[in-house]
Amino acid sequence: MVTPPGAKGGGEPVAGAPRRPGRLRPWAARGRRLRGGLLRLALSRPAACACGLLLLLPSVAVAVGDYPWESWITDGLGLAGLATGVALIVTALGGRRPDWIEPA
């Protein structure tokens, strides 16, 4: 539902009106694909373990070593990589768990 050009709103869609089916949002589709890929990675034990180690090892090297090129940016990226790597390894070792456990 679109308001007439001379009316208040200037031809913009009215709030609460249904979306036109021809209007695409390419950024939303990319976001859904990225989320799906991350979920497939986390639910695959070998892939999660491999990617976790791939993120964990350089992050530990940056955290432990004292390099002349280090800055606050590399420290932050190293911590983010370390946390993500540990989370993927824990997910790979623990496996899938049920979403809901019935109380006894």
Biopython code that builds the backbone (N, CA, C, O; Angstrom):
import numpy as np
from Bio.PDB.StructureBuilder import StructureBuilder

atoms = [
    (1, "MET", "N", (0.847, -1.169, 0.000)),
    (1, "MET", "CA", (0.000, 0.000, 0.000)),
    (1, "MET", "C", (0.893, 1.233, 0.000)),
    (1, "MET", "O", (1.715, 1.400, 0.902)),
    (2, "VAL", "N", (0.745, 2.089, -0.990)),
    (2, "VAL", "CA", (1.578, 3.279, -1.141)),
    (2, "VAL", "C", (0.675, 4.498, -1.136)),
    (2, "VAL", "O", (-0.391, 4.502, -1.752)),
    (3, "THR", "N", (1.123, 5.548, -0.422)),
    (3, "THR", "CA", (0.341, 6.779, -0.381)),
    (3, "THR", "C", (0.515, 7.533, -1.694)),
    (3, "THR", "O", (1.544, 7.379, -2.352)),
    (4, "PRO", "N", (-0.455, 8.338, -2.090)),
    (4, "PRO", "CA", (-0.312, 9.120, -3.320)),
    (4, "PRO", "C", (0.829, 10.119, -3.197)),
    (4, "PRO", "O", (1.163, 10.535, -2.087)),
    (5, "PRO", "N", (1.442, 10.515, -4.326)),
    (5, "PRO", "CA", (2.606, 11.403, -4.269)),
    (5, "PRO", "C", (2.356, 12.731, -3.574)),
    (5, "PRO", "O", (3.278, 13.243, -2.939)),
    (6, "GLY", "N", (1.185, 13.314, -3.651)),
    (6, "GLY", "CA", (0.924, 14.613, -3.030)),
    (6, "GLY", "C", (0.550, 14.515, -1.566)),
    (6, "GLY", "O", (0.551, 15.528, -0.867)),
    (7, "ALA", "N", (0.233, 13.330, -1.083)),
    (7, "ALA", "CA", (-0.228, 13.163, 0.292)),
    (7, "ALA", "C", (0.951, 13.134, 1.254)),
    (7, "ALA", "O", (2.111, 13.105, 0.843)),
    (8, "LYS", "N", (0.627, 13.144, 2.547)),
    (8, "LYS", "CA", (1.647, 13.095, 3.584)),
    (8, "LYS", "C", (2.432, 11.793, 3.454)),
    (8, "LYS", "O", (1.841, 10.716, 3.378)),
    (9, "GLY", "N", (3.712, 11.885, 3.428)),
    (9, "GLY", "CA", (4.537, 10.693, 3.298)),
    (9, "GLY", "C", (5.239, 10.657, 1.962)),
    (9, "GLY", "O", (6.276, 10.003, 1.849)),
    (10, "GLY", "N", (4.728, 11.325, 0.943)),
    (10, "GLY", "CA", (5.404, 11.451, -0.327)),
    (10, "GLY", "C", (5.659, 10.156, -1.078)),
    (10, "GLY", "O", (6.740, 10.001, -1.647)),
    (11, "GLY", "N", (4.720, 9.218, -1.109)),
    (11, "GLY", "CA", (4.873, 8.004, -1.885)),
    (11, "GLY", "C", (5.631, 6.901, -1.168)),
    (11, "GLY", "O", (5.980, 5.893, -1.782)),
    (12, "GLU", "N", (5.891, 7.074, 0.114)),
    (12, "GLU", "CA", (6.598, 6.042, 0.878)),
    (12, "GLU", "C", (5.597, 4.983, 1.334)),
    (12, "GLU", "O", (4.418, 5.291, 1.508)),
    (13, "PRO", "N", (6.041, 3.748, 1.530)),
    (13, "PRO", "CA", (5.125, 2.710, 2.021)),
    (13, "PRO", "C", (4.569, 3.058, 3.393)),
    (13, "PRO", "O", (5.272, 3.638, 4.221)),
    (14, "VAL", "N", (3.343, 2.718, 3.634)),
    (14, "VAL", "CA", (2.678, 2.978, 4.896)),
    (14, "VAL", "C", (3.133, 1.929, 5.907)),
    (14, "VAL", "O", (3.289, 0.757, 5.563)),
    (15, "ALA", "N", (3.347, 2.352, 7.155)),
    (15, "ALA", "CA", (3.766, 1.420, 8.193)),
    (15, "ALA", "C", (2.699, 0.353, 8.393)),
    (15, "ALA", "O", (1.511, 0.663, 8.483)),
    (16, "GLY", "N", (3.116, -0.873, 8.461)),
    (16, "GLY", "CA", (2.188, -1.975, 8.653)),
    (16, "GLY", "C", (1.628, -2.526, 7.365)),
    (16, "GLY", "O", (0.911, -3.526, 7.391)),
    (17, "ALA", "N", (1.930, -1.907, 6.232)),
    (17, "ALA", "CA", (1.443, -2.391, 4.940)),
    (17, "ALA", "C", (2.266, -3.605, 4.522)),
    (17, "ALA", "O", (3.452, -3.685, 4.842)),
    (18, "PRO", "N", (1.659, -4.541, 3.817)),
    (18, "PRO", "CA", (2.424, -5.719, 3.386)),
    (18, "PRO", "C", (3.496, -5.325, 2.385)),
    (18, "PRO", "O", (3.334, -4.364, 1.632)),
    (19, "ARG", "N", (4.590, -6.071, 2.382)),
    (19, "ARG", "CA", (5.704, -5.798, 1.466)),
    (19, "ARG", "C", (5.335, -6.217, 0.062)),
    (19, "ARG", "O", (4.587, -7.172, -0.148)),
    (20, "ARG", "N", (5.875, -5.484, -0.894)),
    (20, "ARG", "CA", (5.693, -5.879, -2.284)),
    (20, "ARG", "C", (6.591, -7.071, -2.561)),
    (20, "ARG", "O", (7.759, -7.049, -2.172)),
    (21, "PRO", "N", (6.091, -8.113, -3.219)),
    (21, "PRO", "CA", (6.904, -9.318, -3.414)),
    (21, "PRO", "C", (8.101, -9.097, -4.332)),
    (21, "PRO", "O", (9.066, -9.856, -4.242)),
    (22, "GLY", "N", (8.087, -8.100, -5.206)),
    (22, "GLY", "CA", (9.188, -7.878, -6.118)),
    (22, "GLY", "C", (10.357, -7.141, -5.496)),
    (22, "GLY", "O", (11.404, -7.012, -6.130)),
    (23, "ARG", "N", (10.209, -6.661, -4.289)),
    (23, "ARG", "CA", (11.254, -5.878, -3.638)),
    (23, "ARG", "C", (12.216, -6.816, -2.906)),
    (23, "ARG", "O", (11.838, -7.468, -1.932)),
    (24, "LEU", "N", (13.452, -6.877, -3.380)),
    (24, "LEU", "CA", (14.427, -7.794, -2.802)),
    (24, "LEU", "C", (15.379, -7.068, -1.869)),
    (24, "LEU", "O", (15.627, -5.873, -2.033)),
    (25, "ARG", "N", (15.903, -7.777, -0.903)),
    (25, "ARG", "CA", (16.919, -7.256, -0.003)),
    (25, "ARG", "C", (18.137, -8.162, -0.112)),
    (25, "ARG", "O", (18.209, -9.172, 0.589)),
    (26, "PRO", "N", (19.091, -7.831, -0.968)),
    (26, "PRO", "CA", (20.226, -8.736, -1.149)),
    (26, "PRO", "C", (21.087, -8.868, 0.105)),
    (26, "PRO", "O", (21.681, -9.925, 0.322)),
    (27, "TRP", "N", (21.172, -7.835, 0.932)),
    (27, "TRP", "CA", (21.990, -7.931, 2.140)),
    (27, "TRP", "C", (21.383, -8.896, 3.141)),
    (27, "TRP", "O", (22.115, -9.522, 3.907)),
    (28, "ALA", "N", (20.058, -9.033, 3.156)),
    (28, "ALA", "CA", (19.409, -9.963, 4.083)),
    (28, "ALA", "C", (19.675, -11.402, 3.661)),
    (28, "ALA", "O", (19.888, -12.274, 4.503)),
    (29, "ALA", "N", (19.661, -11.644, 2.364)),
    (29, "ALA", "CA", (19.941, -12.995, 1.872)),
    (29, "ALA", "C", (21.382, -13.380, 2.177)),
    (29, "ALA", "O", (21.650, -14.516, 2.567)),
    (30, "ARG", "N", (22.317, -12.436, 2.003)),
    (30, "ARG", "CA", (23.722, -12.726, 2.319)),
    (30, "ARG", "C", (23.895, -13.013, 3.804)),
    (30, "ARG", "O", (24.675, -13.888, 4.178)),
    (31, "GLY", "N", (23.186, -12.292, 4.643)),
    (31, "GLY", "CA", (23.266, -12.523, 6.080)),
    (31, "GLY", "C", (22.751, -13.898, 6.470)),
    (31, "GLY", "O", (23.327, -14.568, 7.327)),
    (32, "ARG", "N", (21.657, -14.315, 5.830)),
    (32, "ARG", "CA", (21.120, -15.652, 6.110)),
    (32, "ARG", "C", (22.075, -16.738, 5.641)),
    (32, "ARG", "O", (22.241, -17.750, 6.322)),
    (33, "ARG", "N", (22.708, -16.542, 4.480)),
    (33, "ARG", "CA", (23.671, -17.524, 3.985)),
    (33, "ARG", "C", (24.890, -17.619, 4.899)),
    (33, "ARG", "O", (25.389, -18.714, 5.157)),
    (34, "LEU", "N", (25.368, -16.476, 5.387)),
    (34, "LEU", "CA", (26.507, -16.469, 6.291)),
    (34, "LEU", "C", (26.164, -17.173, 7.599)),
    (34, "LEU", "O", (26.969, -17.948, 8.117)),
    (35, "ARG", "N", (24.983, -16.909, 8.132)),
    (35, "ARG", "CA", (24.546, -17.565, 9.369)),
    (35, "ARG", "C", (24.430, -19.075, 9.173)),
    (35, "ARG", "O", (24.837, -19.851, 10.037)),
    (36, "GLY", "N", (23.874, -19.485, 8.038)),
    (36, "GLY", "CA", (23.759, -20.914, 7.753)),
    (36, "GLY", "C", (25.113, -21.586, 7.637)),
    (36, "GLY", "O", (25.303, -22.703, 8.118)),
    (37, "GLY", "N", (26.051, -20.909, 7.001)),
    (37, "GLY", "CA", (27.399, -21.469, 6.890)),
    (37, "GLY", "C", (28.069, -21.613, 8.245)),
    (37, "GLY", "O", (28.727, -22.620, 8.508)),
    (38, "LEU", "N", (27.909, -20.616, 9.109)),
    (38, "LEU", "CA", (28.487, -20.699, 10.450)),
    (38, "LEU", "C", (27.850, -21.823, 11.270)),
    (38, "LEU", "O", (28.539, -22.515, 12.019)),
    (39, "LEU", "N", (26.547, -22.000, 11.126)),
    (39, "LEU", "CA", (25.893, -23.090, 11.855)),
    (39, "LEU", "C", (26.343, -24.449, 11.346)),
    (39, "LEU", "O", (26.563, -25.364, 12.140)),
    (40, "ARG", "N", (26.484, -24.594, 10.019)),
    (40, "ARG", "CA", (26.974, -25.865, 9.477)),
    (40, "ARG", "C", (28.393, -26.140, 9.944)),
    (40, "ARG", "O", (28.743, -27.285, 10.231)),
    (41, "LEU", "N", (29.221, -25.091, 10.023)),
    (41, "LEU", "CA", (30.592, -25.254, 10.505)),
    (41, "LEU", "C", (30.598, -25.699, 11.961)),
    (41, "LEU", "O", (31.323, -26.627, 12.321)),
    (42, "ALA", "N", (29.805, -25.055, 12.794)),
    (42, "ALA", "CA", (29.809, -25.375, 14.219)),
    (42, "ALA", "C", (29.220, -26.755, 14.500)),
    (42, "ALA", "O", (29.601, -27.387, 15.486)),
    (43, "LEU", "N", (28.310, -27.236, 13.672)),
    (43, "LEU", "CA", (27.687, -28.532, 13.918)),
    (43, "LEU", "C", (28.466, -29.687, 13.310)),
    (43, "LEU", "O", (28.158, -30.846, 13.588)),
    (44, "SER", "N", (29.457, -29.403, 12.495)),
    (44, "SER", "CA", (30.318, -30.447, 11.948)),
    (44, "SER", "C", (31.540, -30.554, 12.845)),
    (44, "SER", "O", (32.354, -29.632, 12.898)),
    (45, "ARG", "N", (31.678, -31.678, 13.557)),
    (45, "ARG", "CA", (32.757, -31.815, 14.528)),
    (45, "ARG", "C", (34.151, -31.672, 13.931)),
    (45, "ARG", "O", (34.960, -30.922, 14.476)),
    (46, "PRO", "N", (34.469, -32.359, 12.832)),
    (46, "PRO", "CA", (35.831, -32.208, 12.292)),
    (46, "PRO", "C", (36.117, -30.785, 11.797)),
    (46, "PRO", "O", (37.211, -30.263, 12.009)),
    (47, "ALA", "N", (35.146, -30.167, 11.146)),
    (47, "ALA", "CA", (35.351, -28.814, 10.633)),
    (47, "ALA", "C", (35.474, -27.815, 11.782)),
    (47, "ALA", "O", (36.295, -26.900, 11.720)),
    (48, "ALA", "N", (34.673, -27.979, 12.818)),
    (48, "ALA", "CA", (34.743, -27.070, 13.968)),
    (48, "ALA", "C", (36.084, -27.197, 14.679)),
    (48, "ALA", "O", (36.660, -26.196, 15.105)),
    (49, "CYS", "N", (36.582, -28.421, 14.808)),
    (49, "CYS", "CA", (37.873, -28.635, 15.461)),
    (49, "CYS", "C", (39.001, -28.042, 14.623)),
    (49, "CYS", "O", (39.895, -27.388, 15.160)),
    (50, "ALA", "N", (38.964, -28.265, 13.316)),
    (50, "ALA", "CA", (40.016, -27.745, 12.441)),
    (50, "ALA", "C", (40.014, -26.214, 12.428)),
    (50, "ALA", "O", (41.072, -25.599, 12.561)),
    (51, "CYS", "N", (38.867, -25.607, 12.273)),
    (51, "CYS", "CA", (38.792, -24.133, 12.262)),
    (51, "CYS", "C", (39.123, -23.554, 13.629)),
    (51, "CYS", "O", (39.727, -22.485, 13.721)),
    (52, "GLY", "N", (38.734, -24.247, 14.686)),
    (52, "GLY", "CA", (39.076, -23.792, 16.034)),
    (52, "GLY", "C", (40.577, -23.773, 16.254)),
    (52, "GLY", "O", (41.113, -22.811, 16.804)),
    (53, "LEU", "N", (41.261, -24.834, 15.827)),
    (53, "LEU", "CA", (42.721, -24.867, 15.944)),
    (53, "LEU", "C", (43.371, -23.830, 15.045)),
    (53, "LEU", "O", (44.374, -23.219, 15.414)),
    (54, "LEU", "N", (42.798, -23.632, 13.859)),
    (54, "LEU", "CA", (43.324, -22.641, 12.928)),
    (54, "LEU", "C", (43.236, -21.232, 13.508)),
    (54, "LEU", "O", (44.103, -20.401, 13.239)),
    (55, "LEU", "N", (42.217, -20.957, 14.287)),
    (55, "LEU", "CA", (42.089, -19.651, 14.942)),
    (55, "LEU", "C", (42.880, -19.582, 16.245)),
    (55, "LEU", "O", (43.401, -18.527, 16.607)),
    (56, "LEU", "N", (42.966, -20.706, 16.943)),
    (56, "LEU", "CA", (43.568, -20.732, 18.270)),
    (56, "LEU", "C", (45.089, -20.580, 18.234)),
    (56, "LEU", "O", (45.648, -19.820, 19.024)),
    (57, "LEU", "N", (45.758, -21.286, 17.337)),
    (57, "LEU", "CA", (47.226, -21.301, 17.348)),
    (57, "LEU", "C", (47.857, -19.934, 17.075)),
    (57, "LEU", "O", (48.733, -19.526, 17.838)),
    (58, "PRO", "N", (47.459, -19.206, 16.029)),
    (58, "PRO", "CA", (48.066, -17.885, 15.856)),
    (58, "PRO", "C", (47.692, -16.899, 16.969)),
    (58, "PRO", "O", (48.478, -16.016, 17.314)),
    (59, "SER", "N", (46.503, -17.054, 17.517)),
    (59, "SER", "CA", (46.083, -16.159, 18.599)),
    (59, "SER", "C", (46.929, -16.372, 19.847)),
    (59, "SER", "O", (47.282, -15.413, 20.533)),
    (60, "VAL", "N", (47.253, -17.624, 20.140)),
    (60, "VAL", "CA", (48.116, -17.912, 21.289)),
    (60, "VAL", "C", (49.511, -17.372, 21.029)),
    (60, "VAL", "O", (50.149, -16.841, 21.938)),
    (61, "ALA", "N", (49.996, -17.501, 19.797)),
    (61, "ALA", "CA", (51.324, -16.978, 19.468)),
    (61, "ALA", "C", (51.374, -15.462, 19.648)),
    (61, "ALA", "O", (52.367, -14.934, 20.147)),
    (62, "VAL", "N", (50.328, -14.766, 19.253)),
    (62, "VAL", "CA", (50.300, -13.308, 19.416)),
    (62, "VAL", "C", (50.182, -12.944, 20.893)),
    (62, "VAL", "O", (50.778, -11.962, 21.337)),
    (63, "ALA", "N", (49.415, -13.728, 21.662)),
    (63, "ALA", "CA", (49.229, -13.415, 23.082)),
    (63, "ALA", "C", (50.505, -13.683, 23.886)),
    (63, "ALA", "O", (50.817, -12.936, 24.814)),
    (64, "VAL", "N", (51.242, -14.738, 23.539)),
    (64, "VAL", "CA", (52.420, -15.122, 24.314)),
    (64, "VAL", "C", (53.661, -14.358, 23.861)),
    (64, "VAL", "O", (54.452, -13.906, 24.688)),
    (65, "GLY", "N", (53.829, -14.216, 22.557)),
    (65, "GLY", "CA", (55.040, -13.578, 22.032)),
    (65, "GLY", "C", (55.027, -12.069, 22.198)),
    (65, "GLY", "O", (53.983, -11.448, 22.401)),
    (66, "ASP", "N", (56.228, -11.498, 22.106)),
    (66, "ASP", "CA", (56.374, -10.044, 22.189)),
    (66, "ASP", "C", (56.955, -9.574, 20.858)),
    (66, "ASP", "O", (58.164, -9.651, 20.639)),
    (67, "TYR", "N", (56.098, -9.094, 19.984)),
    (67, "TYR", "CA", (56.498, -8.706, 18.637)),
    (67, "TYR", "C", (56.528, -7.187, 18.527)),
    (67, "TYR", "O", (55.734, -6.504, 19.174)),
    (68, "PRO", "N", (57.439, -6.651, 17.712)),
    (68, "PRO", "CA", (57.522, -5.186, 17.591)),
    (68, "PRO", "C", (56.341, -4.553, 16.849)),
    (68, "PRO", "O", (56.089, -3.358, 17.005)),
    (69, "TRP", "N", (55.625, -5.325, 16.056)),
    (69, "TRP", "CA", (54.512, -4.787, 15.279)),
    (69, "TRP", "C", (53.182, -4.858, 16.014)),
    (69, "TRP", "O", (52.153, -4.459, 15.468)),
    (70, "GLU", "N", (53.189, -5.360, 17.246)),
    (70, "GLU", "CA", (51.929, -5.492, 17.990)),
    (70, "GLU", "C", (51.365, -4.131, 18.377)),
    (70, "GLU", "O", (52.102, -3.187, 18.660)),
    (71, "SER", "N", (50.039, -4.059, 18.380)),
    (71, "SER", "CA", (49.344, -2.860, 18.840)),
    (71, "SER", "C", (48.058, -3.296, 19.531)),
    (71, "SER", "O", (47.797, -4.489, 19.686)),
    (72, "TRP", "N", (47.268, -2.326, 19.939)),
    (72, "TRP", "CA", (46.000, -2.657, 20.604)),
    (72, "TRP", "C", (45.044, -3.341, 19.637)),
    (72, "TRP", "O", (44.179, -4.106, 20.064)),
    (73, "ILE", "N", (45.185, -3.077, 18.336)),
    (73, "ILE", "CA", (44.314, -3.725, 17.346)),
    (73, "ILE", "C", (44.641, -5.211, 17.249)),
    (73, "ILE", "O", (43.739, -6.048, 17.250)),
    (74, "THR", "N", (45.932, -5.540, 17.164)),
    (74, "THR", "CA", (46.300, -6.962, 17.075)),
    (74, "THR", "C", (45.974, -7.701, 18.362)),
    (74, "THR", "O", (45.621, -8.879, 18.329)),
    (75, "ASP", "N", (46.090, -7.016, 19.502)),
    (75, "ASP", "CA", (45.710, -7.653, 20.770)),
    (75, "ASP", "C", (44.218, -7.977, 20.794)),
    (75, "ASP", "O", (43.821, -9.062, 21.217)),
    (76, "GLY", "N", (43.399, -7.036, 20.341)),
    (76, "GLY", "CA", (41.950, -7.271, 20.313)),
    (76, "GLY", "C", (41.563, -8.356, 19.336)),
    (76, "GLY", "O", (40.738, -9.213, 19.655)),
    (77, "LEU", "N", (42.150, -8.334, 18.139)),
    (77, "LEU", "CA", (41.851, -9.387, 17.158)),
    (77, "LEU", "C", (42.333, -10.747, 17.645)),
    (77, "LEU", "O", (41.686, -11.766, 17.402)),
    (78, "GLY", "N", (43.471, -10.760, 18.331)),
    (78, "GLY", "CA", (43.984, -12.013, 18.886)),
    (78, "GLY", "C", (43.050, -12.580, 19.948)),
    (78, "GLY", "O", (42.807, -13.787, 19.987)),
    (79, "LEU", "N", (42.528, -11.714, 20.807)),
    (79, "LEU", "CA", (41.590, -12.188, 21.836)),
    (79, "LEU", "C", (40.286, -12.693, 21.222)),
    (79, "LEU", "O", (39.732, -13.696, 21.672)),
    (80, "ALA", "N", (39.799, -12.000, 20.196)),
    (80, "ALA", "CA", (38.576, -12.452, 19.528)),
    (80, "ALA", "C", (38.810, -13.789, 18.841)),
    (80, "ALA", "O", (37.952, -14.670, 18.898)),
    (81, "GLY", "N", (39.959, -13.952, 18.191)),
    (81, "GLY", "CA", (40.292, -15.233, 17.551)),
    (81, "GLY", "C", (40.463, -16.341, 18.571)),
    (81, "GLY", "O", (40.039, -17.473, 18.342)),
    (82, "LEU", "N", (41.085, -16.018, 19.703)),
    (82, "LEU", "CA", (41.272, -16.996, 20.767)),
    (82, "LEU", "C", (39.927, -17.476, 21.313)),
    (82, "LEU", "O", (39.714, -18.677, 21.481)),
    (83, "ALA", "N", (39.029, -16.542, 21.586)),
    (83, "ALA", "CA", (37.716, -16.914, 22.130)),
    (83, "ALA", "C", (36.910, -17.728, 21.131)),
    (83, "ALA", "O", (36.260, -18.705, 21.503)),
    (84, "THR", "N", (36.949, -17.330, 19.863)),
    (84, "THR", "CA", (36.209, -18.070, 18.847)),
    (84, "THR", "C", (36.787, -19.460, 18.654)),
    (84, "THR", "O", (36.039, -20.428, 18.515)),
    (85, "GLY", "N", (38.107, -19.571, 18.645)),
    (85, "GLY", "CA", (38.750, -20.878, 18.502)),
    (85, "GLY", "C", (38.418, -21.808, 19.651)),
    (85, "GLY", "O", (38.126, -22.984, 19.436)),
    (86, "VAL", "N", (38.462, -21.287, 20.878)),
    (86, "VAL", "CA", (38.118, -22.110, 22.040)),
    (86, "VAL", "C", (36.655, -22.548, 21.975)),
    (86, "VAL", "O", (36.336, -23.696, 22.283)),
    (87, "ALA", "N", (35.766, -21.636, 21.574)),
    (87, "ALA", "CA", (34.342, -21.979, 21.478)),
    (87, "ALA", "C", (34.112, -23.071, 20.435)),
    (87, "ALA", "O", (33.318, -23.984, 20.663)),
    (88, "LEU", "N", (34.794, -22.988, 19.296)),
    (88, "LEU", "CA", (34.631, -24.020, 18.269)),
    (88, "LEU", "C", (35.189, -25.358, 18.731)),
    (88, "LEU", "O", (34.598, -26.399, 18.445)),
    (89, "ILE", "N", (36.307, -25.354, 19.434)),
    (89, "ILE", "CA", (36.874, -26.619, 19.926)),
    (89, "ILE", "C", (35.976, -27.235, 20.991)),
    (89, "ILE", "O", (35.765, -28.447, 20.993)),
    (90, "VAL", "N", (35.448, -26.419, 21.894)),
    (90, "VAL", "CA", (34.523, -26.946, 22.909)),
    (90, "VAL", "C", (33.274, -27.513, 22.247)),
    (90, "VAL", "O", (32.764, -28.549, 22.672)),
    (91, "THR", "N", (32.782, -26.847, 21.216)),
    (91, "THR", "CA", (31.624, -27.352, 20.482)),
    (91, "THR", "C", (31.948, -28.671, 19.796)),
    (91, "THR", "O", (31.123, -29.584, 19.781)),
    (92, "ALA", "N", (33.152, -28.775, 19.224)),
    (92, "ALA", "CA", (33.549, -30.011, 18.546)),
    (92, "ALA", "C", (33.694, -31.153, 19.538)),
    (92, "ALA", "O", (33.312, -32.283, 19.231)),
    (93, "LEU", "N", (34.232, -30.889, 20.710)),
    (93, "LEU", "CA", (34.415, -31.949, 21.695)),
    (93, "LEU", "C", (33.103, -32.351, 22.361)),
    (93, "LEU", "O", (32.881, -33.530, 22.636)),
    (94, "GLY", "N", (32.237, -31.381, 22.619)),
    (94, "GLY", "CA", (30.983, -31.658, 23.316)),
    (94, "GLY", "C", (29.892, -32.214, 22.422)),
    (94, "GLY", "O", (29.033, -32.965, 22.885)),
    (95, "GLY", "N", (29.915, -31.855, 21.154)),
    (95, "GLY", "CA", (28.889, -32.332, 20.236)),
    (95, "GLY", "C", (27.579, -31.593, 20.418)),
    (95, "GLY", "O", (27.483, -30.632, 21.181)),
    (96, "ARG", "N", (26.567, -32.070, 19.693)),
    (96, "ARG", "CA", (25.242, -31.442, 19.771)),
    (96, "ARG", "C", (24.542, -31.841, 21.048)),
    (96, "ARG", "O", (24.645, -32.977, 21.511)),
    (97, "ARG", "N", (23.835, -30.890, 21.602)),
    (97, "ARG", "CA", (23.029, -31.160, 22.787)),
    (97, "ARG", "C", (21.583, -30.836, 22.448)),
    (97, "ARG", "O", (21.327, -30.002, 21.579)),
    (98, "PRO", "N", (20.640, -31.474, 23.110)),
    (98, "PRO", "CA", (19.238, -31.166, 22.819)),
    (98, "PRO", "C", (18.896, -29.740, 23.231)),
    (98, "PRO", "O", (19.474, -29.186, 24.166)),
    (99, "ASP", "N", (17.941, -29.161, 22.508)),
    (99, "ASP", "CA", (17.494, -27.809, 22.824)),
    (99, "ASP", "C", (16.724, -27.754, 24.135)),
    (99, "ASP", "O", (16.773, -26.759, 24.859)),
    (100, "TRP", "N", (16.025, -28.817, 24.424)),
    (100, "TRP", "CA", (15.164, -28.827, 25.606)),
    (100, "TRP", "C", (15.258, -30.167, 26.275)),
    (100, "TRP", "O", (15.188, -31.201, 25.611)),
    (101, "ILE", "N", (15.418, -30.169, 27.595)),
    (101, "ILE", "CA", (15.440, -31.407, 28.371)),
    (101, "ILE", "C", (14.224, -31.375, 29.282)),
    (101, "ILE", "O", (14.042, -30.446, 30.069)),
    (102, "GLU", "N", (13.400, -32.399, 29.165)),
    (102, "GLU", "CA", (12.183, -32.464, 29.970)),
    (102, "GLU", "C", (12.547, -32.600, 31.447)),
    (102, "GLU", "O", (13.367, -33.446, 31.806)),
    (103, "PRO", "N", (11.943, -31.771, 32.310)),
    (103, "PRO", "CA", (12.205, -31.922, 33.738)),
    (103, "PRO", "C", (11.612, -33.233, 34.250)),
    (103, "PRO", "O", (10.552, -33.674, 33.806)),
    (104, "ALA", "N", (12.309, -33.825, 35.173)),
    (104, "ALA", "CA", (11.883, -35.136, 35.704)),
    (104, "ALA", "C", (10.699, -35.019, 36.632)),
    (104, "ALA", "O", (10.224, -36.026, 37.158)),
]
sb = StructureBuilder()
sb.init_structure("model")
sb.init_model(0)
sb.init_chain("A")
sb.init_seg("    ")
for serial, (resi, resn, name, xyz) in enumerate(atoms, 1):
    if name == "N":
        sb.init_residue(resn, " ", resi, " ")
    sb.init_atom(name, np.array(xyz, "f"), 0.0, 1.0, " ", f" {name:<3s}", serial, name[0])
structure = sb.get_structure()
